Amino acid sequence: MPENRIDIEQLEWVPIPAELSAGLARQPLSKRKLKQWMLVLQARGVPYRTARDGQHWQLLVPADRFQLACEELAQYEEENRNLPPPPPPERKLHENTASTIWVLILLALFHNLAIHETNPFGPGLLDWTALGNADAGKILHGDWWRPLTALTLHSGTLHLVSNIIVGGLFITRLCWILGAGYAWLLVLASGYLGNLLNALVQSPDHRSIGASTAVFGAIGLLATLNMLYYRHALKRRWPLPVAAALGVLAMLGTAGENTDIGAHLFGFAAGIVLGLVCGYFFNQEKPLRRVVNIGLACVSLGLVIVAWWAAVGFKIG
């Protein structure tokens, strides 16, 4: 008895639409989707062909297998709908260099005021460093302003310039991602938390000054946000931003005889935590409106003024 064979070349082939709905519309597929569907049909024993349509592809099956193929592919898509979740779209950057430059200029002007112990409130000199340094013992006894005021003080010009250069590089990028007001508020918060945590583990007579705690907070923030917001570009290398930040911490945060390693480490850790909170609770697809960022910038400046007002008022009072 002769064998009954079906000549696959004589079958009527129809394209599977990308939306898997009924009909014979010529819907193109991406190459990635084509490969996935080919594997599904191969596993289910459904014959298929491929055809090129410009930059896209088509997947064709015999007409009598069309319904089965659509059902199998629909089931596959349903089971793999959220595996893995799609990466977030790339965040739009906003040019904010000028705002960072102005803040750093104000920091330099205040350094000139503090280093000469200028007293704008009355006669005599005012020891800004004594009033505002991160004195661990006094912080633990209620001087809440010191973790913040210490960020605005520096031991000398070299200390100031190094923080301006390093901080300017990282904070400018952070402002481009988040907006100036939002970025500076998070930088201040990371610096404050870093100094506060450092006071908890240091001896009561420990004192420190400098914006470097906030600078390393900015590095931690930037590394975390880059990992969260741009992991679609990094693919499997998504941990690289944090690894690079740890390298920066090791090179810059532990060098020098008078380096406060604890403050740098806690500032960096605070930046990572705040970055995770920021990335989790705030919609990365819709940056804050300009008016909101202006408001947050005013809040940031206001916090520094209030902290120094408390420090100076405590001295005068």
Steps between C-alpha positions, in 0.01 A plus 500: 500500500650836400574745780278807531737798521413866520725716289574793730576717196138462384348619827332838520713718728355794691679760717438521873413860598710655774190556715397132460145592402299326234548614144771499242635855538868530417632605841882511528693353791825605661788257458501430874130416505541287188767284667286453810195395301702265280618314809143475630366360172793262469432367850130452414579326170337769285665552158606858427680719254654846524486786254680837499290815482738794482651545845251257654409135467195286452430156640285279277321176585276265298143631477359195677740559792439875527252484788713251694812709451325816620368321809841358589671835452230684695545257790877553487460879505257483792732280706801723431329839511702631795812284473719696524336839563589753231779742593398860565526743210808718496450812706517836328788715622461868585791743479557642851870583508448866588310424819779274626764762420309767694467275805873426494575873467285568807689226684831668413372842612383356830840337547659845468258631763566212739877483463530868602249452784295790368208592724209660309286504815705730719847599621778254556589178320278198450656155504285333233696175519444461873130572456438275202744208498369145532587458868385146577440562870298816444299341218397219732404758765259686275693722259291382206637766264863389509475209249372758248711806583817289496442437128555871427832531690851421373842497662671688218503592133631162383226321695237728347630480142525120504138470612386757244673317214397146594156601623439718197556207263262259672235744624469662157414163348256431783329834434470409132315182592274622782488876468703741712266543797426132544866403455636752751239404759606134473869597513443700819296215648773245426766729650289563810430129551866416440620742769226390739583131461869576533436681829323191632806276453780747579630607839331807656804721432500425126461808276483534123420759235470504123257437217667170413237302694235649271725452196526127568126499563461643149725225363285235668183664370633526147622140493167366624288711265717408202454134589120542529426745219747384234526126553349440154822641355723315748320164452689239703753761612243687711709479824786693334392848620507391865829314448651812341372713788662263750824545309469878526429465872811286543723742307371836625324418823786332687798713398664757725601512864197703613244318287183409687446157348190434710324815379582417138380142536177594676433780251546255214273243666235765568515601134440141389200461732349833394560406136308175546215685674496764227498240224227293665250766604536759225398458137819502295307554176365839615763729654382759749358817355717811495294678765536200734877495449518872574302438818735220606801724429350762733443231764864389471630854541253563781621195693859623490397850612284365784781270614748786515243726662460239773878471540566875516188568706610238751838677530356852524222392732 
